[in-house]
Amino acid sequence: MPGTVSFKFEGGKELEAALKALGPRVARKLAGRALKAGAKLIVDEAKALCPVDPHSEHKMHLRDAITSRVARGALDDERSVLIGVERPESRRFHLVEFGTSKMAAEPFMRPAIDSQAEAAVAEMGRKLGEDIEKEAKALASSPA
């Protein structure tokens, strides 16, 4: 059964103060960029692991349909990233990932998440830090 993997990034009073100083609109934008950067590692790995059968049109399209998008949470300042398979392949991906009574499972999504989770979190932190520095420099150099 498909599930959800959640990461909650907490701590870092300096990070929190820097984001507050940039304002909520900029903070949301930077959070979205960081989430997308981390998700890219998982998406790229899932595409690399996705089985491709040159004789099956569906498996060729399945790899190309793996994607991510940033979503808003229940609160205005919440963001999450959704990694999955776009339609129409989304209706079939679970058959490849989990198998059927007539076809062995060929998992690619769960192994991609498992192998890239730590790197994705590190990439999110790196990207967030980099973007905070850029925004802070831009604010410092702009006329008041």
C-alpha positions as CSV (number, residue, x, y, z in Angstrom):
1,M,0.0,0.0,0.0
2,P,1.4,3.4,-0.9
3,G,2.3,5.6,2.0
4,T,3.7,9.0,3.0
5,V,7.2,9.8,4.1
6,S,7.4,13.0,6.1
7,F,10.3,15.1,7.3
8,K,10.0,18.0,9.6
9,F,12.8,20.4,9.7
10,E,13.1,22.1,13.0
11,G,15.7,24.0,15.0
12,G,18.2,26.5,14.0
13,K,17.3,29.8,15.6
14,E,19.5,31.6,13.2
15,L,17.7,30.1,10.2
16,E,14.3,30.9,11.7
17,A,15.4,34.5,12.4
18,A,16.8,34.9,8.8
19,L,13.5,33.6,7.3
20,K,11.4,35.9,9.5
21,A,13.6,38.9,8.5
22,L,13.0,38.1,4.8
23,G,9.3,38.1,5.3
24,P,6.7,35.4,4.9
25,R,6.3,35.7,1.1
26,V,10.1,35.3,0.5
27,A,10.3,32.6,3.1
28,R,7.5,30.6,1.4
29,K,9.3,31.0,-2.0
30,L,12.6,29.8,-0.6
31,A,11.0,26.9,1.2
32,G,9.4,25.8,-2.1
33,R,12.7,26.0,-3.9
34,A,14.4,24.0,-1.2
35,L,11.7,21.3,-1.2
36,K,11.9,21.0,-5.0
37,A,15.7,20.7,-4.9
38,G,15.5,17.8,-2.4
39,A,12.7,16.1,-4.3
40,K,14.8,16.3,-7.5
41,L,17.3,13.8,-6.0
42,I,14.5,11.3,-5.3
43,V,12.8,11.8,-8.7
44,D,16.1,11.3,-10.5
45,E,16.8,8.1,-8.6
46,A,13.2,6.8,-9.2
47,K,13.6,7.4,-12.9
48,A,17.0,5.6,-12.9
49,L,15.5,2.6,-11.0
50,C,12.2,2.5,-13.0
51,P,12.1,-0.6,-15.1
52,V,11.9,0.1,-18.8
53,D,10.8,-2.5,-21.2
54,P,11.3,-1.5,-24.8
55,H,8.4,-3.8,-25.8
56,S,6.0,-2.2,-23.3
57,E,4.8,1.3,-24.1
58,H,3.5,1.7,-20.6
59,K,6.8,1.2,-18.8
60,M,8.5,3.7,-21.2
61,H,5.9,6.3,-20.3
62,L,6.0,5.4,-16.6
63,R,9.6,6.6,-16.2
64,D,8.8,9.9,-17.9
65,A,5.7,10.5,-15.7
66,I,7.7,10.5,-12.4
67,T,7.6,14.0,-11.1
68,S,7.3,16.2,-8.0
69,R,5.4,19.4,-7.0
70,V,5.3,21.7,-4.1
71,A,2.0,21.8,-2.3
72,R,0.6,24.2,0.3
73,G,-0.3,22.9,3.7
74,A,-3.4,23.6,5.8
75,L,-1.7,26.7,7.2
76,D,-0.4,29.4,5.0
77,D,3.2,28.9,6.0
78,E,3.2,25.1,5.5
79,R,4.7,23.6,2.4
80,S,5.2,20.0,1.4
81,V,6.5,18.2,-1.7
82,L,4.6,15.5,-3.4
83,I,6.6,12.9,-5.4
84,G,4.7,10.6,-7.6
85,V,3.5,9.6,-11.1
86,E,1.4,11.9,-13.3
87,R,-1.7,10.7,-15.1
88,P,-2.5,8.6,-17.0
89,E,0.4,6.4,-15.8
90,S,-0.5,7.0,-12.2
91,R,-3.3,4.5,-12.6
92,R,-0.8,1.8,-13.4
93,F,2.3,2.6,-11.5
94,H,1.3,0.6,-8.4
95,L,1.1,-2.6,-10.6
96,V,4.8,-2.2,-11.4
97,E,5.9,-1.1,-7.9
98,F,4.0,-3.8,-6.0
99,G,3.4,-6.4,-8.7
100,T,0.3,-8.5,-9.4
101,S,-0.7,-12.1,-9.1
102,K,0.7,-12.5,-12.6
103,M,3.7,-10.1,-12.5
104,A,6.5,-9.8,-10.0
105,A,7.0,-6.5,-8.3
106,E,9.6,-4.2,-9.7
107,P,9.9,-1.5,-7.0
108,F,11.5,1.8,-7.9
109,M,9.7,4.5,-5.9
110,R,10.3,3.2,-2.4
111,P,13.9,2.2,-3.0
112,A,14.5,5.7,-4.5
113,I,13.0,7.3,-1.4
114,D,14.9,5.0,1.0
115,S,18.3,5.6,-0.7
116,Q,18.0,9.3,-1.2
117,A,16.1,10.5,1.9
118,E,19.2,11.7,3.8
119,A,20.7,13.3,0.7
120,A,17.4,15.0,-0.1
121,V,17.2,16.6,3.4
122,A,20.8,17.7,3.2
123,E,20.2,19.2,-0.2
124,M,17.1,21.1,1.1
125,G,19.2,22.6,3.9
126,R,22.0,23.5,1.5
127,K,19.6,25.1,-1.0
128,L,17.7,27.0,1.7
129,G,21.0,28.3,3.2
130,E,22.2,29.4,-0.3
131,D,19.0,31.1,-1.1
132,I,18.8,32.9,2.2
133,E,22.2,34.3,1.7
134,K,21.3,35.5,-1.9
135,E,18.1,37.2,-0.6
136,A,19.9,38.8,2.3
137,K,22.6,40.2,0.0
138,A,19.9,41.5,-2.4
139,L,18.0,43.2,0.4
140,A,21.2,44.7,1.8
141,S,22.2,46.2,-1.6
142,S,18.8,47.5,-2.5
143,P,18.0,51.1,-1.7
144,A,15.8,51.6,1.3
